[in-house]
Amino acid sequence: MTYLSTWVAVAALAAVALMIIFGMIVASMIIRPRVPEQSKNTVYESGEVPTGSTRTRFNIQYYMVALLFVVFDVETAFIVPWVVIYREAVREAGIVHALVPMLVFIGTLVFALVWAWRVGAIKWVRTSDVHRGVMTGE
């Protein structure tokens, strides 16, 4: 009998929860202000009438800069705690065990930065594109 009464309590709680949810939806539909305007029917409802297409093409450099920012921003989350515990780590494990992993990490980041620089991911406008007229629209 106790097993059944437990499920009855759960069902009652679920019914009350559903009644509260639907009651709030109905109450908001009844008491909300109705202001008919064209901008309320737009996609974003910001009050601005959208212009152009939603299929706007962005330059890939925006994404490259964002990815590079994330990579080199997250690395500070690893370096700062290491700097905080560096003296204690040198005392406990020695300078080699405290310094070598961070030098490998920073070396990897420097390698990645040099590679991105050589590939041209950091340059905003490539000179070959400007001379060909790609970026200038000619």
N, C-alpha and C positions, 0 to 999 in steps of 0.2 A: 504493500500500500504506500509506503514512503517513496518508492521509486516512481510511482504514478503521480503522486502529489508534487514531486520535484519537477516533473515535466509539465504539469499544469501551471506551476509557478513560472516556469520559463516561457510557456506559451502566453500567459497573461502579460508578462513583461514585454514580450515581442509585440503583442497586440497594442499595448499602451504606447510603445515606441512608434509603431506605424501610425497610430491615431495622432500622435503629436506631430509627426512629420507631415502627414496629409493635412492636418489642421492648420499648420503654419503655411503650407502652400496655398490652401484655400483662403486663409485670412490675408495673405499678401496679395492674392489676386483681387480680393474684394476692396481692400483699403488703399491700394497703390494709386498714385496720381496718374491720370491719363492725359499725356501731353502729346498730341499727334504732331510730329514733325518729320520731315524727310530724313534728317540726319539720325533720328532714332532707329530708322529702318536700315541703316548702312551696316556693313559688316563689323566695323570696329566700335561703333557707337561712341566715338570720341568727340562728336560735334563737327568734325572736319569732313567735308565731302571728298572722297578719295579721287585722285587723279591718276591716270595711267593704268597700266596693267599690274597685276600682282606677280607676274612672272618677270620681274626685273633681274637682269644679269649683273652680278657683282664681279669686280676684278678679283682674280684669284689671290692677288697680293694681300687683300684684307684678311683672308683666311690664313695665309702664310705668316703674316705678322701676328695674328692672334695665337696661332700655334706656338710660334717662337716665344711669345710673351708668356704663355702658360708654362712652357718647358723651363724657361729661365726664371720664372717667378716661383714655381714649385721648388726649384733647387734651393732657394733661400729658406724654405721650410725645413730642409735637411741640414743646411749649413749653420743656421743660427743655434739650434740645440747643441750641435757639435762644438761650437765656439764656447757655449756656456759651460760645458763639462770638460773642456780640453785640459785644463790644469790638473783636475782630479784624475782624468784618464791617463795622463803622462805619469803621475805619481803611482798609480796602481798597475798599469800595464807596460809602461815604458813608452818612449817617444816613437819608436817604430810602429808599435801596435796602435798608437793613437793617431799618428799622422799619415801613415801609408794609405789606409782606406779612403781618407778624405782627399789625398792627392790624386788617387786613381779616379775618384768621383769628379773632381774639378778638372782633371785631365780629359776625361770623357766629355765633359761639357765644353771645354775649349776646343776639342776636336770637332764636336758637333757645330760649334759656332763657326769655326774656320771652314768646315764643309759647306754650311749654309751660305757663307759669304762667297765662297768660290763658285757655287752653283748659281748664285745670283738671287737667292731667296730674300735677301735683306734689301737689295736695291728696289726702290719703289718704281722707277721708270728705267727700263733697260735702254741703253744708248742705241743698240741695234734696232729696237722697236721704234724709237723716235725717228731714226734716219729712214726707216722704211715707211713712216707715216702711219703706223698702227695706232699709236697713242694720240697723235695729233688729229686724226680723222681725215687725213688727205688721201 
